[in-house]
Amino acid sequence: MGKAIATASRTKEIIEKWNLHARKGYGQNFLIDPSVAARIAESVGGSGAVIEIGPGIGALTEQLALRCDHVRAYEIDGDFLPVLADTLQDYDNVQIVHQDFLKAELDQDAEGLKKDYGALRAAGNLPYYITTPVLFRLFESSAAFSVIAAMMQREVADRFAAGPNDPDYGALSVESQYLYDTKKLLNVPRTSFYPAPNVDSAVVVFTRRDDEAPDIEREAFFTFVKACFKQRRKTLYNNLKEYYGSAEQAQNVLENAGISAGTRAQELSVADFLQLYRSSL
């Protein structure tokens, strides 16, 4: 094995050899910082399998293959299939799937991997325009990924990792932190990519919690949380009044939860939202 794929010189060689062009429509930017690829892989590495979203030319895939028993990588762009066959030819524990991850039979695929390899994790340098849909497909999978490490736009990472009273705290924060302990691993400057995007990135690591409330219907709870944050400047009372179409019901729910009508959604912790939601049932 030679230089890591995630180096500027090796990436340039691969691009020139295969006459590649990053497609903006797929949000393609090639990672050229091997230390970042290694950090992401280390955060999900270990025995078991990992699902990767968007392997590109294999920069992160290579590092995952060095640390995991099996890598199943979903690549939407058919032009990258022969490239990956070439760049990853030394790794017999990598399976490339030519498919849009958002259209994959994720639960079926994930359960099969768990059965064959035990632990199951996920990782990806996610295209900015589909970061949230991809993460929520992973969050809501019946396979319950134990760890997810995702590179994303830095401002989106801040929203996932934010806590109460933080300007970035919102429905995304509550929904992800209900299921996962959420931590920003590192910031990644735009110069770590070729071509360089217009924004900086960050890696967020989600570690599955084992205390999901058994009495809570997850989808309904998430809908409720989104309603509480619908207009951030408004109080919970005003947002809930619109959600229920009833001032009286909104007032009753808040009173039952012991929360002041003048409180705003960004002041509540995940535990507070659970209490508020239960008071609405």
KOLMIMI-765336 format. One record per residue (C-alpha): residue number from 1; residue in one letter; x, y, z. Coordinates in nm, 3 decimals. Layout:
# residues N
BANU   i aa      c1      c2      c3
BANU NUM  A       X       Y       Z
...
//
This chain:
# residues 281
BANU   i aa      c1      c2      c3
BANU   1  M   0.000   0.000   0.000
BANU   2  G   0.124   0.349  -0.084
BANU   3  K   0.013   0.693   0.024
BANU   4  A  -0.325   0.730   0.186
BANU   5  I  -0.602   0.819  -0.058
BANU   6  A  -0.692   1.124   0.154
BANU   7  T  -0.375   1.315   0.064
BANU   8  A  -0.362   1.602  -0.182
BANU   9  S  -0.104   1.433  -0.404
BANU  10  R  -0.280   1.095  -0.417
BANU  11  T  -0.618   1.258  -0.474
BANU  12  K  -0.472   1.458  -0.763
BANU  13  E  -0.328   1.140  -0.915
BANU  14  I  -0.664   0.963  -0.894
BANU  15  I  -0.854   1.259  -1.040
BANU  16  E  -0.614   1.286  -1.332
BANU  17  K  -0.604   0.910  -1.395
BANU  18  W  -0.981   0.883  -1.412
BANU  19  N  -1.053   1.230  -1.550
BANU  20  L  -1.289   1.300  -1.261
BANU  21  H  -1.492   1.612  -1.203
BANU  22  A  -1.666   1.690  -0.874
BANU  23  R  -2.039   1.715  -0.934
BANU  24  K  -2.204   2.000  -0.750
BANU  25  G  -2.539   1.825  -0.786
BANU  26  Y  -2.408   1.545  -0.566
BANU  27  G  -2.229   1.779  -0.327
BANU  28  Q  -1.892   1.622  -0.411
BANU  29  N  -1.577   1.755  -0.248
BANU  30  F  -1.274   1.528  -0.206
BANU  31  L  -1.118   1.510   0.141
BANU  32  I  -0.742   1.576   0.122
BANU  33  D  -0.653   1.567   0.490
BANU  34  P  -0.560   1.212   0.598
BANU  35  S  -0.563   1.305   0.967
BANU  36  V  -0.933   1.397   0.943
BANU  37  A  -1.020   1.069   0.768
BANU  38  A  -0.827   0.880   1.034
BANU  39  R  -1.003   1.063   1.322
BANU  40  I  -1.346   0.985   1.179
BANU  41  A  -1.255   0.618   1.128
BANU  42  E  -1.109   0.591   1.478
BANU  43  S  -1.433   0.725   1.626
BANU  44  V  -1.634   0.437   1.477
BANU  45  G  -1.365   0.171   1.445
BANU  46  G  -1.363  -0.166   1.615
BANU  47  S  -1.505  -0.511   1.566
BANU  48  G  -1.820  -0.526   1.358
BANU  49  A  -1.947  -0.354   1.045
BANU  50  V  -1.981   0.006   0.939
BANU  51  I  -2.208   0.161   0.678
BANU  52  E  -2.056   0.450   0.486
BANU  53  I  -2.259   0.706   0.295
BANU  54  G  -2.091   0.848  -0.016
BANU  55  P  -1.741   0.695  -0.041
BANU  56  G  -1.638   0.907  -0.342
BANU  57  I  -1.286   0.793  -0.435
BANU  58  G  -1.242   0.603  -0.107
BANU  59  A  -1.060   0.850   0.120
BANU  60  L  -1.261   0.764   0.432
BANU  61  T  -1.347   0.412   0.313
BANU  62  E  -0.980   0.316   0.321
BANU  63  Q  -0.942   0.430   0.681
BANU  64  L  -1.260   0.249   0.784
BANU  65  A  -1.139  -0.071   0.616
BANU  66  L  -0.821  -0.056   0.822
BANU  67  R  -1.019  -0.041   1.147
BANU  68  C  -1.343  -0.236   1.094
BANU  69  D  -1.429  -0.593   1.004
BANU  70  H  -1.655  -0.494   0.715
BANU  71  V  -1.744  -0.173   0.529
BANU  72  R  -2.063  -0.142   0.325
BANU  73  A  -2.046   0.184   0.126
BANU  74  Y  -2.336   0.335  -0.069
BANU  75  E  -2.231   0.537  -0.374
BANU  76  I  -2.490   0.711  -0.592
BANU  77  D  -2.252   0.812  -0.874
BANU  78  G  -2.180   0.526  -1.111
BANU  79  D  -1.868   0.701  -1.244
BANU  80  F  -1.697   0.628  -0.912
BANU  81  L  -1.750   0.251  -0.921
BANU  82  P  -1.442   0.165  -1.132
BANU  83  V  -1.243   0.424  -0.937
BANU  84  L  -1.330   0.258  -0.606
BANU  85  A  -1.256  -0.087  -0.747
BANU  86  D  -0.909   0.045  -0.826
BANU  87  T  -0.832   0.253  -0.516
BANU  88  L  -0.963  -0.008  -0.272
BANU  89  Q  -0.835  -0.319  -0.449
BANU  90  D  -0.615  -0.409  -0.150
BANU  91  Y  -0.913  -0.431   0.087
BANU  92  D  -1.127  -0.744   0.071
BANU  93  N  -1.354  -0.626   0.354
BANU  94  V  -1.517  -0.347   0.150
BANU  95  Q  -1.850  -0.383  -0.032
BANU  96  I  -1.953  -0.099  -0.264
BANU  97  V  -2.324  -0.064  -0.333
BANU  98  H  -2.430   0.150  -0.630
BANU  99  Q  -2.741   0.308  -0.482
BANU 100  D  -2.886   0.629  -0.346
BANU 101  F  -2.859   0.577   0.030
BANU 102  L  -3.191   0.752   0.087
BANU 103  K  -3.363   0.488  -0.130
BANU 104  A  -3.187   0.185   0.019
BANU 105  E  -3.368  -0.081   0.222
BANU 106  L  -3.174   0.037   0.524
BANU 107  D  -3.343  -0.163   0.799
BANU 108  Q  -3.309  -0.486   0.604
BANU 109  D  -2.947  -0.414   0.508
BANU 110  A  -2.850  -0.303   0.858
BANU 111  E  -3.011  -0.598   1.033
BANU 112  G  -2.827  -0.834   0.798
BANU 113  L  -2.495  -0.671   0.883
BANU 114  K  -2.568  -0.686   1.256
BANU 115  K  -2.647  -1.054   1.225
BANU 116  D  -2.324  -1.125   1.035
BANU 117  Y  -2.083  -0.893   1.217
BANU 118  G  -2.237  -0.804   1.553
BANU 119  A  -2.183  -0.434   1.618
BANU 120  L  -2.301  -0.184   1.357
BANU 121  R  -2.189   0.175   1.312
BANU 122  A  -2.213   0.440   1.039
BANU 123  A  -1.993   0.713   0.897
BANU 124  G  -1.983   0.955   0.610
BANU 125  N  -1.858   1.279   0.463
BANU 126  L  -2.214   1.388   0.394
BANU 127  P  -2.321   1.613   0.107
BANU 128  Y  -2.447   1.930   0.273
BANU 129  Y  -2.782   1.930   0.097
BANU 130  I  -2.886   1.589   0.234
BANU 131  T  -2.716   1.589   0.577
BANU 132  T  -3.036   1.601   0.782
BANU 133  P  -3.235   1.341   0.577
BANU 134  V  -2.939   1.100   0.588
BANU 135  L  -2.890   1.136   0.962
BANU 136  F  -3.256   1.089   1.039
BANU 137  R  -3.267   0.775   0.826
BANU 138  L  -2.988   0.644   1.048
BANU 139  F  -3.144   0.774   1.371
BANU 140  E  -3.479   0.613   1.295
BANU 141  S  -3.350   0.278   1.171
BANU 142  S  -3.471  -0.024   1.365
BANU 143  A  -3.109  -0.144   1.367
BANU 144  A  -3.016   0.128   1.620
BANU 145  F  -2.664   0.220   1.507
BANU 146  S  -2.438   0.228   1.813
BANU 147  V  -2.218   0.512   1.680
BANU 148  I  -2.255   0.752   1.388
BANU 149  A  -1.972   0.983   1.281
BANU 150  A  -2.065   1.241   1.020
BANU 151  M  -1.887   1.527   0.849
BANU 152  M  -2.125   1.813   0.777
BANU 153  Q  -2.147   2.188   0.732
BANU 154  R  -2.017   2.350   1.048
BANU 155  E  -2.329   2.554   1.119
BANU 156  V  -2.541   2.237   1.099
BANU 157  A  -2.298   2.059   1.332
BANU 158  D  -2.341   2.343   1.580
BANU 159  R  -2.717   2.291   1.574
BANU 160  F  -2.690   1.919   1.646
BANU 161  A  -2.447   1.970   1.934
BANU 162  A  -2.609   2.280   2.091
BANU 163  G  -2.768   2.280   2.436
BANU 164  P  -3.056   2.480   2.591
BANU 165  N  -3.028   2.859   2.563
BANU 166  D  -2.765   2.828   2.292
BANU 167  P  -2.857   3.032   1.980
BANU 168  D  -2.811   2.718   1.767
BANU 169  Y  -3.034   2.499   1.985
BANU 170  G  -3.347   2.380   1.808
BANU 171  A  -3.561   2.085   1.706
BANU 172  L  -3.262   1.909   1.543
BANU 173  S  -3.072   1.932   1.870
BANU 174  V  -3.357   1.788   2.077
BANU 175  E  -3.442   1.510   1.835
BANU 176  S  -3.083   1.388   1.797
BANU 177  Q  -2.997   1.422   2.166
BANU 178  Y  -3.307   1.226   2.264
BANU 179  L  -3.155   0.923   2.091
BANU 180  Y  -2.782   0.994   2.101
BANU 181  D  -2.513   1.156   2.313
BANU 182  T  -2.395   1.417   2.065
BANU 183  K  -2.043   1.559   2.055
BANU 184  K  -1.854   1.769   1.804
BANU 185  L  -1.528   1.584   1.737
BANU 186  L  -1.340   1.845   1.536
BANU 187  N  -1.375   2.142   1.305
BANU 188  V  -1.255   2.095   0.948
BANU 189  P  -1.150   2.399   0.739
BANU 190  R  -1.259   2.426   0.378
BANU 191  T  -0.892   2.389   0.274
BANU 192  S  -0.915   2.021   0.373
BANU 193  F  -1.116   1.955   0.056
BANU 194  Y  -1.064   1.969  -0.319
BANU 195  P  -1.234   2.155  -0.463
BANU 196  A  -1.273   2.371  -0.153
BANU 197  P  -1.639   2.430  -0.060
BANU 198  N  -1.766   2.776   0.033
BANU 199  V  -1.813   2.682   0.399
BANU 200  D  -1.620   2.513   0.676
BANU 201  S  -1.714   2.169   0.806
BANU 202  A  -1.718   1.978   1.134
BANU 203  V  -1.737   1.616   1.240
BANU 204  V  -2.008   1.519   1.489
BANU 205  V  -2.012   1.185   1.669
BANU 206  F  -2.346   1.044   1.784
BANU 207  T  -2.329   0.766   2.047
BANU 208  R  -2.652   0.576   2.102
BANU 209  R  -2.821   0.622   2.437
BANU 210  D  -2.977   0.323   2.609
BANU 211  D  -3.254   0.511   2.786
BANU 212  E  -3.509   0.586   2.511
BANU 213  A  -3.846   0.629   2.679
BANU 214  P  -4.057   0.315   2.611
BANU 215  D  -4.385   0.508   2.655
BANU 216  I  -4.301   0.764   2.385
BANU 217  E  -4.402   0.722   2.021
BANU 218  R  -4.092   0.867   1.859
BANU 219  E  -4.241   1.015   1.539
BANU 220  A  -4.522   1.185   1.729
BANU 221  F  -4.276   1.324   1.983
BANU 222  F  -4.056   1.467   1.709
BANU 223  T  -4.357   1.630   1.544
BANU 224  F  -4.446   1.786   1.878
BANU 225  V  -4.091   1.919   1.927
BANU 226  K  -4.091   2.075   1.580
BANU 227  A  -4.419   2.249   1.664
BANU 228  C  -4.269   2.393   1.982
BANU 229  F  -3.985   2.546   1.780
BANU 230  K  -4.199   2.654   1.482
BANU 231  Q  -4.148   3.024   1.551
BANU 232  R  -3.847   3.066   1.777
BANU 233  R  -3.933   3.415   1.893
BANU 234  K  -4.274   3.307   2.010
BANU 235  T  -4.343   3.154   2.350
BANU 236  L  -4.429   2.788   2.392
BANU 237  Y  -4.783   2.895   2.467
BANU 238  N  -4.821   3.072   2.133
BANU 239  N  -4.661   2.790   1.935
BANU 240  L  -4.873   2.528   2.109
BANU 241  K  -5.186   2.736   2.068
BANU 242  E  -5.126   2.723   1.692
BANU 243  Y  -5.037   2.353   1.704
BANU 244  Y  -5.354   2.254   1.888
BANU 245  G  -5.577   2.526   1.745
BANU 246  S  -5.688   2.589   2.101
BANU 247  A  -5.562   2.841   2.357
BANU 248  E  -5.722   2.643   2.639
BANU 249  Q  -5.552   2.318   2.543
BANU 250  A  -5.214   2.488   2.511
BANU 251  Q  -5.255   2.641   2.856
BANU 252  N  -5.360   2.309   3.009
BANU 253  V  -5.063   2.120   2.866
BANU 254  L  -4.818   2.378   3.002
BANU 255  E  -4.984   2.383   3.343
BANU 256  N  -4.983   2.003   3.362
BANU 257  A  -4.611   2.004   3.289
BANU 258  G  -4.542   2.283   3.538
BANU 259  I  -4.394   2.508   3.268
BANU 260  S  -4.464   2.879   3.249
BANU 261  A  -4.665   3.004   2.949
BANU 262  G  -4.394   3.265   2.887
BANU 263  T  -4.119   3.004   2.840
BANU 264  R  -3.959   2.965   2.495
BANU 265  A  -3.869   2.630   2.341
BANU 266  Q  -3.495   2.700   2.342
BANU 267  E  -3.501   2.713   2.723
BANU 268  L  -3.611   2.350   2.764
BANU 269  S  -3.385   2.046   2.797
BANU 270  V  -3.463   1.712   2.633
BANU 271  A  -3.602   1.594   2.967
BANU 272  D  -3.826   1.903   2.981
BANU 273  F  -3.961   1.828   2.634
BANU 274  L  -4.039   1.472   2.737
BANU 275  Q  -4.225   1.601   3.041
BANU 276  L  -4.415   1.853   2.828
BANU 277  Y  -4.504   1.589   2.569
BANU 278  R  -4.626   1.343   2.831
BANU 279  S  -4.852   1.614   2.975
BANU 280  S  -5.017   1.642   2.634
BANU 281  L  -5.115   1.274   2.612
//
